[in-house]
């Protein structure tokens, strides 16, 4: 298996567990240039809140979109939007990515802004 297939396999395993417990999930995806975060309903068919480095609100606060500083801003924005929607507790779905760097920066910023996971 190659690197992408093993990441997707890890993500599938995590999502199956989150689906079993029936939790709202904070799902992230990253590319070398951007990072995306979505708060998804337990059924998996509705996005309740989202933020990414493509948003105008985020773009004005960062100069580079591919770093940990941008991920921190995305984490804060998605947490604020989730709290506005009435969501405080989520399950963190890191999509098979390792918990360091940009993924860790986004998660810690979301926790600081009031999301519990």
C-alpha positions in Angstrom: 0.0 0.0 0.0 1.1 3.5 -0.6 1.0 6.4 1.8 -2.4 7.8 0.7 -4.1 4.4 0.9 -2.9 3.8 4.4 -4.1 7.3 5.5 -7.5 6.6 4.0 -7.6 3.3 5.8 -6.9 4.9 9.1 -9.5 7.5 8.4 -12.2 4.9 7.6 -11.5 3.1 10.8 -11.8 6.3 12.9 -15.0 7.4 11.1 -16.6 4.0 11.7 -16.0 4.4 15.5 -17.3 7.9 15.5 -20.4 6.8 13.6 -21.0 4.0 16.2 -21.0 6.4 19.1 -23.3 8.8 17.2 -21.3 12.0 17.8 -21.0 15.3 15.9 -17.6 15.3 14.3 -15.0 18.0 13.5 -13.5 16.7 10.3 -10.3 18.2 8.8 -8.6 17.8 5.5 -5.3 19.3 4.5 -3.4 19.8 1.4 0.1 21.4 1.0 -1.5 24.8 0.4 -4.7 24.8 2.4 -6.5 23.3 5.4 -10.2 22.7 5.7 -12.4 22.0 8.8 -16.1 21.0 8.9 -18.5 20.2 11.7 -20.7 17.4 10.4 -23.9 16.0 11.8 -24.0 12.4 13.3 -25.8 11.1 10.2 -23.0 12.5 8.0 -25.3 14.3 5.6 -25.3 17.9 6.9 -22.4 20.3 7.4 -23.3 22.4 10.4 -20.2 24.7 10.3 -17.1 25.0 8.2 -14.0 27.1 7.7 -10.9 26.9 5.5 -8.0 29.0 4.4 -10.1 29.8 1.3 -12.6 31.9 3.4 -12.3 35.6 3.2 -12.5 35.9 7.0 -9.4 33.7 7.3 -7.5 35.1 4.4 -7.4 38.6 5.8 -5.7 37.3 9.0 -3.0 35.2 7.4 -0.4 35.9 4.8 0.5 32.2 4.1 -2.2 29.6 3.9 -0.2 26.5 4.2 1.3 26.9 7.7 0.4 26.3 11.4 -0.5 29.9 11.8 -3.2 29.6 9.2 -4.4 26.4 10.8 -4.7 28.1 14.1 -7.0 30.8 12.6 -9.1 28.2 10.9 -9.5 26.4 14.2 -10.7 29.5 15.9 -13.1 30.4 13.1 -14.7 26.9 12.9 -15.1 26.8 16.7 -16.8 30.2 16.8 -19.1 29.1 13.9 -19.9 25.8 15.7 -20.7 27.6 19.0 -23.0 30.0 17.1 -24.8 26.9 15.8 -25.1 25.6 19.4 -22.5 22.9 19.2 -20.0 22.6 22.1 -19.0 18.9 22.1 -17.6 17.1 19.0 -15.5 14.1 18.1 -12.2 15.0 16.4 -11.8 13.3 13.0 -8.3 14.0 11.8 -8.8 12.0 8.5 -5.9 9.7 9.1 -3.4 12.5 9.3 -0.8 12.4 12.2 -1.6 14.6 15.2 1.2 17.2 14.8 1.9 20.4 13.0 -1.1 21.9 11.3 -3.5 19.3 12.6 -2.4 19.9 16.2 -2.5 23.7 15.8 -6.1 23.6 14.5 -7.2 21.2 17.3 -5.7 23.3 20.0 -7.1 26.5 18.7 -10.6 25.0 18.5 -10.3 23.8 22.1 -9.2 27.2 23.3 -12.3 28.7 21.6 -14.7 26.4 23.4 -15.1 23.2 21.5 -14.7 20.1 23.7 -13.1 16.9 22.4 
